[in-house]
Amino acid sequence: MKINKLGPNQTELDLKDGTTVFFSYKTPVAALIPGRGFVKTATKYSVTTSKHVNRWLDGRNHETVDQSELDGLVVAL
């Protein structure tokens, strides 16, 4: 597991299985999942968090998923 600080209130967590989880503040809001691609939360957060997610996704195709799926990626850590 590796933590990468990307900017103020923006962090990536690289997991052993190759998944990368993107956090805005302390909330997992997007991820890159091997064999699946990019996903982002369907939950609406602040304007700032939306900007963080959109910057991280950088126009890439993604799937919108329930927040519980992103929470599940990190709950056991």
N, CA, C and O atoms as a Tripos MOL2 file, in Angstrom:
@<TRIPOS>MOLECULE
protein
  308   307    77     0     0
PROTEIN
NO_CHARGES

@<TRIPOS>ATOM
      1 N           0.8450   -1.1600    0.0000 N.3       1 MET1
      2 CA          0.0000    0.0000    0.0000 C.3       1 MET1
      3 C           0.9030    1.2390    0.0000 C.2       1 MET1
      4 O           1.9050    1.3010    0.7120 O.2       1 MET1
      5 N           0.5140    2.2240   -0.8240 N.am      2 LYS2
      6 CA          1.3110    3.4410   -0.9240 C.3       2 LYS2
      7 C           0.3680    4.6390   -0.9970 C.2       2 LYS2
      8 O          -0.6270    4.6080   -1.7220 O.2       2 LYS2
      9 N           0.6790    5.6870   -0.2490 N.am      3 ILE3
     10 CA         -0.1150    6.9120   -0.2400 C.3       3 ILE3
     11 C           0.6340    7.9920   -1.0110 C.2       3 ILE3
     12 O           1.8240    8.2190   -0.7900 O.2       3 ILE3
     13 N          -0.0820    8.6570   -1.9230 N.am      4 ASN4
     14 CA          0.4960    9.7270   -2.7280 C.3       4 ASN4
     15 C          -0.3230   10.9940   -2.5280 C.2       4 ASN4
     16 O          -1.5050   11.0190   -2.8720 O.2       4 ASN4
     17 N           0.2700   12.0350   -1.9860 N.am      5 LYS5
     18 CA         -0.4140   13.3170   -1.8370 C.3       5 LYS5
     19 C          -0.3010   14.0470   -3.1650 C.2       5 LYS5
     20 O           0.8010   14.3080   -3.6470 O.2       5 LYS5
     21 N          -1.4480   14.3770   -3.7550 N.am      6 LEU6
     22 CA         -1.4640   15.0220   -5.0680 C.3       6 LEU6
     23 C          -1.5880   16.5350   -4.9870 C.2       6 LEU6
     24 O          -1.1920   17.2500   -5.9070 O.2       6 LEU6
     25 N          -2.1320   17.0100   -3.8960 N.am      7 GLY7
     26 CA         -2.3430   18.4390   -3.7250 C.3       7 GLY7
     27 C          -3.1260   18.6530   -2.4500 C.2       7 GLY7
     28 O          -3.3780   17.7010   -1.7120 O.2       7 GLY7
     29 N          -3.5150   19.8830   -2.1800 N.am      8 PRO8
     30 CA         -4.2940   20.1390   -0.9710 C.3       8 PRO8
     31 C          -5.5900   19.3240   -0.9720 C.2       8 PRO8
     32 O          -6.4130   19.4420   -1.8800 O.2       8 PRO8
     33 N          -5.7500   18.5080    0.0470 N.am      9 ASN9
     34 CA         -6.9500   17.6960    0.2300 C.3       9 ASN9
     35 C          -7.2060   16.6990   -0.9010 C.2       9 ASN9
     36 O          -8.3530   16.3380   -1.1650 O.2       9 ASN9
     37 N          -6.1350   16.2540   -1.5710 N.am     10 GLN10
     38 CA         -6.2390   15.2760   -2.6530 C.3      10 GLN10
     39 C          -5.1620   14.2130   -2.4700 C.2      10 GLN10
     40 O          -3.9700   14.5180   -2.4110 O.2      10 GLN10
     41 N          -5.6020   12.9600   -2.3810 N.am     11 THR11
     42 CA         -4.6820   11.8690   -2.0920 C.3      11 THR11
     43 C          -5.0510   10.6450   -2.9170 C.2      11 THR11
     44 O          -6.2290   10.3740   -3.1500 O.2      11 THR11
     45 N          -4.0380    9.9110   -3.3560 N.am     12 GLU12
     46 CA         -4.2320    8.6080   -3.9870 C.3      12 GLU12
     47 C          -3.7170    7.5400   -3.0400 C.2      12 GLU12
     48 O          -2.7090    7.7320   -2.3590 O.2      12 GLU12
     49 N          -4.4070    6.4260   -3.0030 N.am     13 LEU13
     50 CA         -3.9710    5.2720   -2.2400 C.3      13 LEU13
     51 C          -3.8110    4.1210   -3.2240 C.2      13 LEU13
     52 O          -4.7890    3.6750   -3.8240 O.2      13 LEU13
     53 N          -2.5800    3.6370   -3.3930 N.am     14 ASP14
     54 CA         -2.2970    2.5040   -4.2770 C.3      14 ASP14
     55 C          -2.3400    1.2300   -3.4510 C.2      14 ASP14
     56 O          -1.5780    1.0740   -2.4970 O.2      14 ASP14
     57 N          -3.2330    0.3170   -3.8200 N.am     15 LEU15
     58 CA         -3.3890   -0.9510   -3.1110 C.3      15 LEU15
     59 C          -2.5580   -2.0390   -3.7690 C.2      15 LEU15
     60 O          -2.1610   -1.9130   -4.9280 O.2      15 LEU15
     61 N          -2.2980   -3.0980   -3.0360 N.am     16 LYS16
     62 CA         -1.4530   -4.2000   -3.5270 C.3      16 LYS16
     63 C          -2.0130   -4.8600   -4.7790 C.2      16 LYS16
     64 O          -1.2480   -5.3630   -5.6020 O.2      16 LYS16
     65 N          -3.3540   -4.8680   -4.9430 N.am     17 ASP17
     66 CA         -3.9560   -5.5320   -6.1040 C.3      17 ASP17
     67 C          -3.9290   -4.6780   -7.3630 C.2      17 ASP17
     68 O          -4.4520   -5.0880   -8.4000 O.2      17 ASP17
     69 N          -3.3200   -3.4820   -7.2840 N.am     18 GLY18
     70 CA         -3.2270   -2.5970   -8.4360 C.3      18 GLY18
     71 C          -4.3050   -1.5310   -8.4930 C.2      18 GLY18
     72 O          -4.2710   -0.6640   -9.3650 O.2      18 GLY18
     73 N          -5.2550   -1.5830   -7.5820 N.am     19 THR19
     74 CA         -6.3060   -0.5680   -7.5120 C.3      19 THR19
     75 C          -5.7180    0.7350   -6.9870 C.2      19 THR19
     76 O          -4.8960    0.7290   -6.0700 O.2      19 THR19
     77 N          -6.1390    1.8390   -7.5660 N.am     20 THR20
     78 CA         -5.7900    3.1620   -7.0700 C.3      20 THR20
     79 C          -7.0760    3.8490   -6.6470 C.2      20 THR20
     80 O          -8.0030    3.9880   -7.4450 O.2      20 THR20
     81 N          -7.1340    4.2780   -5.3980 N.am     21 VAL21
     82 CA         -8.3160    4.9580   -4.8750 C.3      21 VAL21
     83 C          -7.9690    6.4320   -4.6980 C.2      21 VAL21
     84 O          -6.9440    6.7760   -4.1100 O.2      21 VAL21
     85 N          -8.8420    7.2970   -5.2150 N.am     22 PHE22
     86 CA         -8.6390    8.7370   -5.1040 C.3      22 PHE22
     87 C          -9.5330    9.2920   -4.0020 C.2      22 PHE22
     88 O         -10.7350    9.0280   -3.9660 O.2      22 PHE22
     89 N          -8.9280   10.0610   -3.1060 N.am     23 PHE23
     90 CA         -9.6410   10.6920   -2.0020 C.3      23 PHE23
     91 C          -9.6710   12.1960   -2.2010 C.2      23 PHE23
     92 O          -8.6770   12.8040   -2.5980 O.2      23 PHE23
     93 N         -10.8120   12.7820   -1.9240 N.am     24 SER24
     94 CA        -10.9280   14.2190   -1.7920 C.3      24 SER24
     95 C         -11.2370   14.4480   -0.3220 C.2      24 SER24
     96 O         -12.2140   13.9180    0.2070 O.2      24 SER24
     97 N         -10.4130   15.2260    0.3220 N.am     25 TYR25
     98 CA        -10.4480   15.3570    1.7780 C.3      25 TYR25
     99 C         -10.2300   13.9560    2.3510 C.2      25 TYR25
    100 O          -9.1930   13.3590    2.0620 O.2      25 TYR25
    101 N         -11.1270   13.4100    3.1290 N.am     26 LYS26
    102 CA        -10.9290   12.0730    3.7110 C.3      26 LYS26
    103 C         -11.8830   11.0400    3.1180 C.2      26 LYS26
    104 O         -12.0690    9.9660    3.6890 O.2      26 LYS26
    105 N         -12.4870   11.3630    1.9740 N.am     27 THR27
    106 CA        -13.5140   10.5120    1.3860 C.3      27 THR27
    107 C         -13.0380    9.8910    0.0780 C.2      27 THR27
    108 O         -12.5640   10.6080   -0.8030 O.2      27 THR27
    109 N         -13.1560    8.5620   -0.0680 N.am     28 PRO28
    110 CA        -12.8390    7.9410   -1.3570 C.3      28 PRO28
    111 C         -13.9410    8.2870   -2.3630 C.2      28 PRO28
    112 O         -15.1060    7.9550   -2.1450 O.2      28 PRO28
    113 N         -13.5780    8.9480   -3.4500 N.am     29 VAL29
    114 CA        -14.5910    9.4320   -4.3890 C.3      29 VAL29
    115 C         -14.4090    8.9120   -5.8160 C.2      29 VAL29
    116 O         -15.2780    9.1150   -6.6640 O.2      29 VAL29
    117 N         -13.2970    8.2480   -6.0830 N.am     30 ALA30
    118 CA        -13.0510    7.6880   -7.4150 C.3      30 ALA30
    119 C         -11.9720    6.6150   -7.2910 C.2      30 ALA30
    120 O         -11.2780    6.5220   -6.2790 O.2      30 ALA30
    121 N         -11.8500    5.8120   -8.3400 N.am     31 ALA31
    122 CA        -10.8360    4.7570   -8.3150 C.3      31 ALA31
    123 C         -10.5200    4.2960   -9.7270 C.2      31 ALA31
    124 O         -11.3020    4.4800  -10.6600 O.2      31 ALA31
    125 N          -9.3570    3.6940   -9.8480 N.am     32 LEU32
    126 CA         -8.9710    2.9740  -11.0580 C.3      32 LEU32
    127 C          -8.8320    1.5220  -10.6310 C.2      32 LEU32
    128 O          -7.9620    1.1790   -9.8310 O.2      32 LEU32
    129 N          -9.7020    0.6720  -11.1740 N.am     33 ILE33
    130 CA         -9.7460   -0.7300  -10.7780 C.3      33 ILE33
    131 C          -9.2390   -1.5780  -11.9440 C.2      33 ILE33
    132 O          -9.7860   -1.5060  -13.0440 O.2      33 ILE33
    133 N          -8.1890   -2.3860  -11.7090 N.am     34 PRO34
    134 CA         -7.6430   -3.2180  -12.7860 C.3      34 PRO34
    135 C          -8.7260   -4.0990  -13.4210 C.2      34 PRO34
    136 O          -9.5310   -4.7110  -12.7180 O.2      34 PRO34
    137 N          -8.7350   -4.1510  -14.7400 N.am     35 GLY35
    138 CA         -9.6860   -4.9810  -15.4580 C.3      35 GLY35
    139 C         -11.0760   -4.3690  -15.5640 C.2      35 GLY35
    140 O         -11.9530   -4.9340  -16.2180 O.2      35 GLY35
    141 N         -11.2850   -3.2310  -14.9340 N.am     36 ARG36
    142 CA        -12.5940   -2.5720  -14.9620 C.3      36 ARG36
    143 C         -12.4990   -1.1400  -15.4680 C.2      36 ARG36
    144 O         -13.3380   -0.6980  -16.2540 O.2      36 ARG36
    145 N         -11.4940   -0.4250  -15.0260 N.am     37 GLY37
    146 CA        -11.3090    0.9570  -15.4470 C.3      37 GLY37
    147 C         -11.6420    1.9450  -14.3470 C.2      37 GLY37
    148 O         -11.6490    1.6080  -13.1630 O.2      37 GLY37
    149 N         -11.9150    3.1620  -14.7580 N.am     38 PHE38
    150 CA        -12.1710    4.2430  -13.8100 C.3      38 PHE38
    151 C         -13.6230    4.2280  -13.3490 C.2      38 PHE38
    152 O         -14.5400    3.9570  -14.1250 O.2      38 PHE38
    153 N         -13.8060    4.5240  -12.0760 N.am     39 VAL39
    154 CA        -15.1430    4.6710  -11.4960 C.3      39 VAL39
    155 C         -15.1520    5.9330  -10.6410 C.2      39 VAL39
    156 O         -14.1200    6.3500  -10.1150 O.2      39 VAL39
    157 N         -16.3330    6.5360  -10.5100 N.am     40 LYS40
    158 CA        -16.4690    7.6820   -9.6050 C.3      40 LYS40
    159 C         -17.7930    7.5670   -8.8670 C.2      40 LYS40
    160 O         -18.7170    6.8980   -9.3290 O.2      40 LYS40
    161 N         -17.8760    8.2140   -7.7330 N.am     41 THR41
    162 CA        -19.0570    8.1510   -6.8990 C.3      41 THR41
    163 C         -20.2550    8.8420   -7.5530 C.2      41 THR41
    164 O         -20.1060    9.8260   -8.2780 O.2      41 THR41
    165 N         -21.4260    8.3120   -7.2840 N.am     42 ALA42
    166 CA        -22.6710    8.9480   -7.7140 C.3      42 ALA42
    167 C         -23.1310    9.9890   -6.6980 C.2      42 ALA42
    168 O         -24.0220   10.7890   -6.9800 O.2      42 ALA42
    169 N         -22.5210    9.9740   -5.5210 N.am     43 THR43
    170 CA        -22.8940   10.9110   -4.4630 C.3      43 THR43
    171 C         -22.4050   12.3080   -4.8180 C.2      43 THR43
    172 O         -21.2780   12.4900   -5.2790 O.2      43 THR43
    173 N         -23.2660   13.2820   -4.5960 N.am     44 LYS44
    174 CA        -22.8940   14.6770   -4.8490 C.3      44 LYS44
    175 C         -22.2670   15.2620   -3.5910 C.2      44 LYS44
    176 O         -22.8880   15.2940   -2.5280 O.2      44 LYS44
    177 N         -21.0390   15.7190   -3.7260 N.am     45 TYR45
    178 CA        -20.3360   16.3720   -2.6380 C.3      45 TYR45
    179 C         -20.1680   17.8430   -2.9910 C.2      45 TYR45
    180 O         -20.9260   18.3670   -3.8070 O.2      45 TYR45
    181 N         -19.2180   18.5000   -2.4130 N.am     46 SER46
    182 CA        -19.0180   19.9350   -2.6340 C.3      46 SER46
    183 C         -18.5110   20.2180   -4.0500 C.2      46 SER46
    184 O         -18.0600   19.3220   -4.7630 O.2      46 SER46
    185 N         -18.6000   21.4860   -4.4280 N.am     47 VAL47
    186 CA        -18.0670   21.9310   -5.7080 C.3      47 VAL47
    187 C         -16.5700   21.6190   -5.7880 C.2      47 VAL47
    188 O         -16.0730   21.2020   -6.8350 O.2      47 VAL47
    189 N         -15.8660   21.8200   -4.6910 N.am     48 THR48
    190 CA        -14.4240   21.5590   -4.6660 C.3      48 THR48
    191 C         -14.1370   20.0870   -4.9030 C.2      48 THR48
    192 O         -13.2550   19.7510   -5.6940 O.2      48 THR48
    193 N         -14.8610   19.2070   -4.2360 N.am     49 THR49
    194 CA        -14.6620   17.7670   -4.4410 C.3      49 THR49
    195 C         -14.9680   17.3850   -5.8810 C.2      49 THR49
    196 O         -14.2500   16.5740   -6.4640 O.2      49 THR49
    197 N         -16.0070   17.9460   -6.4600 N.am     50 SER50
    198 CA        -16.3270   17.6700   -7.8680 C.3      50 SER50
    199 C         -15.1740   18.0890   -8.7750 C.2      50 SER50
    200 O         -14.8420   17.3800   -9.7240 O.2      50 SER50
    201 N         -14.5680   19.2290   -8.4900 N.am     51 LYS51
    202 CA        -13.4120   19.6770   -9.2680 C.3      51 LYS51
    203 C         -12.2400   18.7080   -9.1030 C.2      51 LYS51
    204 O         -11.5650   18.3730  -10.0760 O.2      51 LYS51
    205 N         -12.0040   18.2610   -7.8690 N.am     52 HIS52
    206 CA        -10.9230   17.3040   -7.6210 C.3      52 HIS52
    207 C         -11.1290   16.0390   -8.4530 C.2      52 HIS52
    208 O         -10.2050   15.5690   -9.1180 O.2      52 HIS52
    209 N         -12.3470   15.4910   -8.4120 N.am     53 VAL53
    210 CA        -12.6450   14.2460   -9.1310 C.3      53 VAL53
    211 C         -12.4740   14.4540  -10.6350 C.2      53 VAL53
    212 O         -11.8370   13.6430  -11.3070 O.2      53 VAL53
    213 N         -13.0340   15.5250  -11.1570 N.am     54 ASN54
    214 CA        -12.9430   15.7690  -12.5990 C.3      54 ASN54
    215 C         -11.5060   15.9800  -13.0510 C.2      54 ASN54
    216 O         -11.1280   15.5390  -14.1370 O.2      54 ASN54
    217 N         -10.7080   16.6430  -12.2400 N.am     55 ARG55
    218 CA         -9.2930   16.8330  -12.5650 C.3      55 ARG55
    219 C          -8.5780   15.4750  -12.5620 C.2      55 ARG55
    220 O          -7.7710   15.1920  -13.4470 O.2      55 ARG55
    221 N          -8.8790   14.6450  -11.5670 N.am     56 TRP56
    222 CA         -8.2240   13.3400  -11.4680 C.3      56 TRP56
    223 C          -8.6120   12.4450  -12.6460 C.2      56 TRP56
    224 O          -7.7640   11.7490  -13.2050 O.2      56 TRP56
    225 N          -9.8830   12.4630  -13.0180 N.am     57 LEU57
    226 CA        -10.3310   11.6380  -14.1420 C.3      57 LEU57
    227 C          -9.8040   12.1690  -15.4780 C.2      57 LEU57
    228 O          -9.6270   11.4000  -16.4230 O.2      57 LEU57
    229 N          -9.5580   13.4550  -15.5600 N.am     58 ASP58
    230 CA         -8.9460   14.0810  -16.7350 C.3      58 ASP58
    231 C          -9.6370   13.6880  -18.0450 C.2      58 ASP58
    232 O          -8.9640   13.4000  -19.0340 O.2      58 ASP58
    233 N         -10.9770   13.6740  -18.0580 N.am     59 GLY59
    234 CA        -11.7270   13.3820  -19.2690 C.3      59 GLY59
    235 C         -11.8180   11.9150  -19.6450 C.2      59 GLY59
    236 O         -12.4000   11.5790  -20.6760 O.2      59 GLY59
    237 N         -11.2550   11.0370  -18.8300 N.am     60 ARG60
    238 CA        -11.2820    9.5990  -19.1440 C.3      60 ARG60
    239 C         -12.6960    9.0360  -19.0000 C.2      60 ARG60
    240 O         -13.4900    9.5060  -18.1850 O.2      60 ARG60
    241 N         -12.9900    8.0260  -19.8050 N.am     61 ASN61
    242 CA        -14.2600    7.3220  -19.6540 C.3      61 ASN61
    243 C         -14.3040    6.6930  -18.2740 C.2      61 ASN61
    244 O         -13.2930    6.1950  -17.7790 O.2      61 ASN61
    245 N         -15.4830    6.7160  -17.6490 N.am     62 HIS62
    246 CA        -15.6150    6.1710  -16.3040 C.3      62 HIS62
    247 C         -17.0420    5.6810  -16.0890 C.2      62 HIS62
    248 O         -17.9670    6.0370  -16.8190 O.2      62 HIS62
    249 N         -17.1800    4.8770  -15.0900 N.am     63 GLU63
    250 CA        -18.4770    4.3700  -14.6560 C.3      63 GLU63
    251 C         -18.8400    5.1000  -13.3640 C.2      63 GLU63
    252 O         -17.9730    5.3520  -12.5270 O.2      63 GLU63
    253 N         -20.1010    5.4350  -13.2010 N.am     64 THR64
    254 CA        -20.5670    6.0540  -11.9600 C.3      64 THR64
    255 C         -21.1150    4.9450  -11.0680 C.2      64 THR64
    256 O         -21.9480    4.1460  -11.4970 O.2      64 THR64
    257 N         -20.6410    4.9050   -9.8210 N.am     65 VAL65
    258 CA        -21.0090    3.8210   -8.9030 C.3      65 VAL65
    259 C         -21.5160    4.4040   -7.5770 C.2      65 VAL65
    260 O         -21.2770    5.5700   -7.2630 O.2      65 VAL65
    261 N         -22.2060    3.5800   -6.8260 N.am     66 ASP66
    262 CA        -22.6700    3.9640   -5.5040 C.3      66 ASP66
    263 C         -21.4710    4.2050   -4.5790 C.2      66 ASP66
    264 O         -20.4580    3.5140   -4.6790 O.2      66 ASP66
    265 N         -21.5900    5.1690   -3.6980 N.am     67 GLN67
    266 CA        -20.5100    5.4950   -2.7600 C.3      67 GLN67
    267 C         -20.0760    4.2750   -1.9550 C.2      67 GLN67
    268 O         -18.9010    4.1430   -1.6130 O.2      67 GLN67
    269 N         -21.0150    3.3840   -1.6490 N.am     68 SER68
    270 CA        -20.6810    2.2060   -0.8440 C.3      68 SER68
    271 C         -19.6400    1.3200   -1.5200 C.2      68 SER68
    272 O         -18.8660    0.6430   -0.8440 O.2      68 SER68
    273 N         -19.6200    1.3220   -2.8580 N.am     69 GLU69
    274 CA        -18.6170    0.5220   -3.5700 C.3      69 GLU69
    275 C         -17.2100    1.0830   -3.3400 C.2      69 GLU69
    276 O         -16.2640    0.3230   -3.1350 O.2      69 GLU69
    277 N         -17.0760    2.3890   -3.3730 N.am     70 LEU70
    278 CA        -15.7690    3.0050   -3.1090 C.3      70 LEU70
    279 C         -15.3800    2.8370   -1.6490 C.2      70 LEU70
    280 O         -14.2170    2.5750   -1.3410 O.2      70 LEU70
    281 N         -16.3430    2.9870   -0.7500 N.am     71 ASP71
    282 CA        -16.0620    2.7630    0.6690 C.3      71 ASP71
    283 C         -15.5700    1.3350    0.8930 C.2      71 ASP71
    284 O         -14.6730    1.1060    1.7050 O.2      71 ASP71
    285 N         -16.1510    0.3850    0.1800 N.am     72 GLY72
    286 CA        -15.7850   -1.0200    0.3190 C.3      72 GLY72
    287 C         -14.3540   -1.3220   -0.1050 C.2      72 GLY72
    288 O         -13.7650   -2.3020    0.3500 O.2      72 GLY72
    289 N         -13.7960   -0.4890   -0.9710 N.am     73 LEU73
    290 CA        -12.4070   -0.7050   -1.4060 C.3      73 LEU73
    291 C         -11.4280   -0.4550   -0.2750 C.2      73 LEU73
    292 O         -10.3340   -1.0180   -0.2700 O.2      73 LEU73
    293 N         -11.8030    0.3810    0.6840 N.am     74 VAL74
    294 CA        -10.8590    0.7790    1.7330 C.3      74 VAL74
    295 C         -11.3120    0.4360    3.1450 C.2      74 VAL74
    296 O         -10.5720    0.6830    4.0970 O.2      74 VAL74
    297 N         -12.4930   -0.1190    3.3080 N.am     75 VAL75
    298 CA        -13.0400   -0.3560    4.6460 C.3      75 VAL75
    299 C         -12.1850   -1.3290    5.4690 C.2      75 VAL75
    300 O         -12.0960   -1.1820    6.6880 O.2      75 VAL75
    301 N         -11.5710   -2.2930    4.8400 N.am     76 ALA76
    302 CA        -10.8170   -3.3120    5.5690 C.3      76 ALA76
    303 C          -9.3780   -2.8870    5.8840 C.2      76 ALA76
    304 O          -8.6400   -3.6260    6.5360 O.2      76 ALA76
    305 N          -8.9850   -1.7060    5.4250 N.am     77 LEU77
    306 CA         -7.5880   -1.2770    5.6200 C.3      77 LEU77
    307 C          -7.3370   -0.7790    6.9920 C.2      77 LEU77
    308 O          -6.2160   -0.3840    7.3110 O.2      77 LEU77
@<TRIPOS>BOND
     1     1     2 1
     2     2     3 1
     3     3     4 2
     4     3     5 am
     5     5     6 1
     6     6     7 1
     7     7     8 2
     8     7     9 am
     9     9    10 1
    10    10    11 1
    11    11    12 2
    12    11    13 am
    13    13    14 1
    14    14    15 1
    15    15    16 2
    16    15    17 am
    17    17    18 1
    18    18    19 1
    19    19    20 2
    20    19    21 am
    21    21    22 1
    22    22    23 1
    23    23    24 2
    24    23    25 am
    25    25    26 1
    26    26    27 1
    27    27    28 2
    28    27    29 am
    29    29    30 1
    30    30    31 1
    31    31    32 2
    32    31    33 am
    33    33    34 1
    34    34    35 1
    35    35    36 2
    36    35    37 am
    37    37    38 1
    38    38    39 1
    39    39    40 2
    40    39    41 am
    41    41    42 1
    42    42    43 1
    43    43    44 2
    44    43    45 am
    45    45    46 1
    46    46    47 1
    47    47    48 2
    48    47    49 am
    49    49    50 1
    50    50    51 1
    51    51    52 2
    52    51    53 am
    53    53    54 1
    54    54    55 1
    55    55    56 2
    56    55    57 am
    57    57    58 1
    58    58    59 1
    59    59    60 2
    60    59    61 am
    61    61    62 1
    62    62    63 1
    63    63    64 2
    64    63    65 am
    65    65    66 1
    66    66    67 1
    67    67    68 2
    68    67    69 am
    69    69    70 1
    70    70    71 1
    71    71    72 2
    72    71    73 am
    73    73    74 1
    74    74    75 1
    75    75    76 2
    76    75    77 am
    77    77    78 1
    78    78    79 1
    79    79    80 2
    80    79    81 am
    81    81    82 1
    82    82    83 1
    83    83    84 2
    84    83    85 am
    85    85    86 1
    86    86    87 1
    87    87    88 2
    88    87    89 am
    89    89    90 1
    90    90    91 1
    91    91    92 2
    92    91    93 am
    93    93    94 1
    94    94    95 1
    95    95    96 2
    96    95    97 am
    97    97    98 1
    98    98    99 1
    99    99   100 2
   100    99   101 am
   101   101   102 1
   102   102   103 1
   103   103   104 2
   104   103   105 am
   105   105   106 1
   106   106   107 1
   107   107   108 2
   108   107   109 am
   109   109   110 1
   110   110   111 1
   111   111   112 2
   112   111   113 am
   113   113   114 1
   114   114   115 1
   115   115   116 2
   116   115   117 am
   117   117   118 1
   118   118   119 1
   119   119   120 2
   120   119   121 am
   121   121   122 1
   122   122   123 1
   123   123   124 2
   124   123   125 am
   125   125   126 1
   126   126   127 1
   127   127   128 2
   128   127   129 am
   129   129   130 1
   130   130   131 1
   131   131   132 2
   132   131   133 am
   133   133   134 1
   134   134   135 1
   135   135   136 2
   136   135   137 am
   137   137   138 1
   138   138   139 1
   139   139   140 2
   140   139   141 am
   141   141   142 1
   142   142   143 1
   143   143   144 2
   144   143   145 am
   145   145   146 1
   146   146   147 1
   147   147   148 2
   148   147   149 am
   149   149   150 1
   150   150   151 1
   151   151   152 2
   152   151   153 am
   153   153   154 1
   154   154   155 1
   155   155   156 2
   156   155   157 am
   157   157   158 1
   158   158   159 1
   159   159   160 2
   160   159   161 am
   161   161   162 1
   162   162   163 1
   163   163   164 2
   164   163   165 am
   165   165   166 1
   166   166   167 1
   167   167   168 2
   168   167   169 am
   169   169   170 1
   170   170   171 1
   171   171   172 2
   172   171   173 am
   173   173   174 1
   174   174   175 1
   175   175   176 2
   176   175   177 am
   177   177   178 1
   178   178   179 1
   179   179   180 2
   180   179   181 am
   181   181   182 1
   182   182   183 1
   183   183   184 2
   184   183   185 am
   185   185   186 1
   186   186   187 1
   187   187   188 2
   188   187   189 am
   189   189   190 1
   190   190   191 1
   191   191   192 2
   192   191   193 am
   193   193   194 1
   194   194   195 1
   195   195   196 2
   196   195   197 am
   197   197   198 1
   198   198   199 1
   199   199   200 2
   200   199   201 am
   201   201   202 1
   202   202   203 1
   203   203   204 2
   204   203   205 am
   205   205   206 1
   206   206   207 1
   207   207   208 2
   208   207   209 am
   209   209   210 1
   210   210   211 1
   211   211   212 2
   212   211   213 am
   213   213   214 1
   214   214   215 1
   215   215   216 2
   216   215   217 am
   217   217   218 1
   218   218   219 1
   219   219   220 2
   220   219   221 am
   221   221   222 1
   222   222   223 1
   223   223   224 2
   224   223   225 am
   225   225   226 1
   226   226   227 1
   227   227   228 2
   228   227   229 am
   229   229   230 1
   230   230   231 1
   231   231   232 2
   232   231   233 am
   233   233   234 1
   234   234   235 1
   235   235   236 2
   236   235   237 am
   237   237   238 1
   238   238   239 1
   239   239   240 2
   240   239   241 am
   241   241   242 1
   242   242   243 1
   243   243   244 2
   244   243   245 am
   245   245   246 1
   246   246   247 1
   247   247   248 2
   248   247   249 am
   249   249   250 1
   250   250   251 1
   251   251   252 2
   252   251   253 am
   253   253   254 1
   254   254   255 1
   255   255   256 2
   256   255   257 am
   257   257   258 1
   258   258   259 1
   259   259   260 2
   260   259   261 am
   261   261   262 1
   262   262   263 1
   263   263   264 2
   264   263   265 am
   265   265   266 1
   266   266   267 1
   267   267   268 2
   268   267   269 am
   269   269   270 1
   270   270   271 1
   271   271   272 2
   272   271   273 am
   273   273   274 1
   274   274   275 1
   275   275   276 2
   276   275   277 am
   277   277   278 1
   278   278   279 1
   279   279   280 2
   280   279   281 am
   281   281   282 1
   282   282   283 1
   283   283   284 2
   284   283   285 am
   285   285   286 1
   286   286   287 1
   287   287   288 2
   288   287   289 am
   289   289   290 1
   290   290   291 1
   291   291   292 2
   292   291   293 am
   293   293   294 1
   294   294   295 1
   295   295   296 2
   296   295   297 am
   297   297   298 1
   298   298   299 1
   299   299   300 2
   300   299   301 am
   301   301   302 1
   302   302   303 1
   303   303   304 2
   304   303   305 am
   305   305   306 1
   306   306   307 1
   307   307   308 2
@<TRIPOS>SUBSTRUCTURE
     1 MET1         2 RESIDUE 1 A MET
     2 LYS2         6 RESIDUE 1 A LYS
     3 ILE3        10 RESIDUE 1 A ILE
     4 ASN4        14 RESIDUE 1 A ASN
     5 LYS5        18 RESIDUE 1 A LYS
     6 LEU6        22 RESIDUE 1 A LEU
     7 GLY7        26 RESIDUE 1 A GLY
     8 PRO8        30 RESIDUE 1 A PRO
     9 ASN9        34 RESIDUE 1 A ASN
    10 GLN10       38 RESIDUE 1 A GLN
    11 THR11       42 RESIDUE 1 A THR
    12 GLU12       46 RESIDUE 1 A GLU
    13 LEU13       50 RESIDUE 1 A LEU
    14 ASP14       54 RESIDUE 1 A ASP
    15 LEU15       58 RESIDUE 1 A LEU
    16 LYS16       62 RESIDUE 1 A LYS
    17 ASP17       66 RESIDUE 1 A ASP
    18 GLY18       70 RESIDUE 1 A GLY
    19 THR19       74 RESIDUE 1 A THR
    20 THR20       78 RESIDUE 1 A THR
    21 VAL21       82 RESIDUE 1 A VAL
    22 PHE22       86 RESIDUE 1 A PHE
    23 PHE23       90 RESIDUE 1 A PHE
    24 SER24       94 RESIDUE 1 A SER
    25 TYR25       98 RESIDUE 1 A TYR
    26 LYS26      102 RESIDUE 1 A LYS
    27 THR27      106 RESIDUE 1 A THR
    28 PRO28      110 RESIDUE 1 A PRO
    29 VAL29      114 RESIDUE 1 A VAL
    30 ALA30      118 RESIDUE 1 A ALA
    31 ALA31      122 RESIDUE 1 A ALA
    32 LEU32      126 RESIDUE 1 A LEU
    33 ILE33      130 RESIDUE 1 A ILE
    34 PRO34      134 RESIDUE 1 A PRO
    35 GLY35      138 RESIDUE 1 A GLY
    36 ARG36      142 RESIDUE 1 A ARG
    37 GLY37      146 RESIDUE 1 A GLY
    38 PHE38      150 RESIDUE 1 A PHE
    39 VAL39      154 RESIDUE 1 A VAL
    40 LYS40      158 RESIDUE 1 A LYS
    41 THR41      162 RESIDUE 1 A THR
    42 ALA42      166 RESIDUE 1 A ALA
    43 THR43      170 RESIDUE 1 A THR
    44 LYS44      174 RESIDUE 1 A LYS
    45 TYR45      178 RESIDUE 1 A TYR
    46 SER46      182 RESIDUE 1 A SER
    47 VAL47      186 RESIDUE 1 A VAL
    48 THR48      190 RESIDUE 1 A THR
    49 THR49      194 RESIDUE 1 A THR
    50 SER50      198 RESIDUE 1 A SER
    51 LYS51      202 RESIDUE 1 A LYS
    52 HIS52      206 RESIDUE 1 A HIS
    53 VAL53      210 RESIDUE 1 A VAL
    54 ASN54      214 RESIDUE 1 A ASN
    55 ARG55      218 RESIDUE 1 A ARG
    56 TRP56      222 RESIDUE 1 A TRP
    57 LEU57      226 RESIDUE 1 A LEU
    58 ASP58      230 RESIDUE 1 A ASP
    59 GLY59      234 RESIDUE 1 A GLY
    60 ARG60      238 RESIDUE 1 A ARG
    61 ASN61      242 RESIDUE 1 A ASN
    62 HIS62      246 RESIDUE 1 A HIS
    63 GLU63      250 RESIDUE 1 A GLU
    64 THR64      254 RESIDUE 1 A THR
    65 VAL65      258 RESIDUE 1 A VAL
    66 ASP66      262 RESIDUE 1 A ASP
    67 GLN67      266 RESIDUE 1 A GLN
    68 SER68      270 RESIDUE 1 A SER
    69 GLU69      274 RESIDUE 1 A GLU
    70 LEU70      278 RESIDUE 1 A LEU
    71 ASP71      282 RESIDUE 1 A ASP
    72 GLY72      286 RESIDUE 1 A GLY
    73 LEU73      290 RESIDUE 1 A LEU
    74 VAL74      294 RESIDUE 1 A VAL
    75 VAL75      298 RESIDUE 1 A VAL
    76 ALA76      302 RESIDUE 1 A ALA
    77 LEU77      306 RESIDUE 1 A LEU
